[in-house]
Amino acid sequence: SWALQSLSIARGAPVEIGPQPGEVSLTGLAFMLFGSSNFMARLYSALAGIALVAAPLLFKRRLGSLATLILMAGLALDPGLVVMSRTAGGPMGAIGFGALAFALAYARQPLFAGVAAGLALLSGPALITGLISLALAWGVTALLQRRQAAGDEMAEASPDWLRGKEWWVLLTS
């Protein structure tokens, strides 16, 4: 249905665009410039998949060369991500361009990060779901770190004969 909406845009027919205006509009532009084909219908998702695989390059200094290479290979060969990048209208635009926007912001490239974030926003409601999931994961991590710090303080305040006993730290935290 996304490709048919894009084809209607390329032909100049009136169309009601669904929740993925970026993919439909840019695919319609590609249809207009290069003709309609299955390749052009899936180009946006494929480019988003490439952006997702390339994003770890911007963390290379922090991760190291080997970890970056392993992460890129894992992202490129993950079966679920491969399927999403070959599907027109899937959540790959939000995932790929969102990850690229985060990586470019980390690399202090605000203009390109803004463009990537705009493409992610135009990729549909999958971005909101992803951001909510990331916020929940961040909140749980912060809560667990706070609890661990409180447990460490409790362990330091315990009597000498209980210090170093893991069961005491778990029991009192």
Number of C-alpha atoms within 10 A of each C-alpha: 10 21 21 14 20 27 25 17 22 20 12 11 11 9 12 10 15 13 15 21 18 20 29 28 19 18 27 27 18 20 21 16 10 10 13 19 13 9 12 20 26 19 20 25 29 22 17 27 26 18 21 26 22 19 23 22 18 18 16 14 10 11 14 11 13 10 14 20 16 12 18 17 12 13 19 16 12 10 11 9 20 16 12 19 26 19 17 24 22 20 22 31 33 30 25 27 30 27 23 27 27 18 21 22 18 13 13 12 12 14 12 14 22 15 15 26 22 16 21 29 20 20 29 22 14 18 21 13 12 15 13 11 12 12 12 12 12 12 12 12 12 12 12 12 12 12 13 15 13 15 18 13 13 16 21 14 11 14 8 9 7 14 14 12 10 10 9 15 20 12 8 11 14
